[in-house]
Amino acid sequence: SIEQKAYTLTGSYKGAGTTVGGFLDGKPEIAGTVSPTYALGCKATELRDVFPKFVTDMLEGGLQNFSRKMKCFGDKGAMLTAPETRTSSPVRITRNADMVSLSVENLYPCGEGAGYAGGIMSAAVDGLKAAMQIMARQAPYDK
């Protein structure tokens, strides 16, 4: 539903976007100190019309709070582009208990693309586990 709202509001596959200042002031704009990097471009969009209220309330509070700790988060010209809604990989590259692929020697399938994580943090943890398995196999540590 979020992707549908963004598409309806932009009238295209462009990213729904605004500057931080445009978001906080309720006046969407895309001309800021940071240019949008989304490959299909961005269209100035009120993000409160894209996301549920609890999301935009938290985003607004988070930007205001975090900008007191790191001034760059208060840069009113910085870009917010939405939505980034992806699903986890529908495939899984099978692996054994040592995290090695069952079908390809020396392949350590890990993270979201291999079907073993559902987000950036779980993908990072899975990658660390794979790295530890590789280190244990390649350079075992003996006390």
URMOPE-V857466 format. One record per backbone hydrogen bond with DSSP energy under -0.5 kcal/mol. CO is the residue of the C=O (numbers start at 1). NH is the residue of the N-H. Records with the same first field share a line. If there is no record, write none. Layout:
CO: NH ; NH
//
This chain:
1: 5
2: 6
3: 7
4: 8
5: 9
6: 10
7: 11 ; 12
15: 17 ; 43
16: 82
17: 45
18: 80
19: 23
20: 24
21: 25
22: 26 ; 27
23: 26
29: 19
30: 32
38: 41
41: 15
43: 17
45: 47
46: 49
47: 50 ; 51
52: 55 ; 56
53: 57
54: 58
55: 59
56: 60
57: 61
58: 62
59: 63
60: 64
61: 65
62: 66
63: 67
64: 68
65: 68 ; 69
66: 69 ; 70
70: 73
71: 74
72: 75
74: 76
75: 78
76: 21
77: 34
78: 20
80: 18
82: 16
83: 85
84: 86
92: 94
94: 102
96: 99
100: 96
104: 107
106: 108
107: 101 ; 109
110: 114
111: 116
112: 89 ; 115
114: 93
119: 123
120: 124
121: 125
122: 126
123: 127
124: 128
125: 129
126: 130
127: 131
128: 132
129: 133
130: 134
131: 135
132: 136
133: 137
134: 138
135: 139
140: 142
//
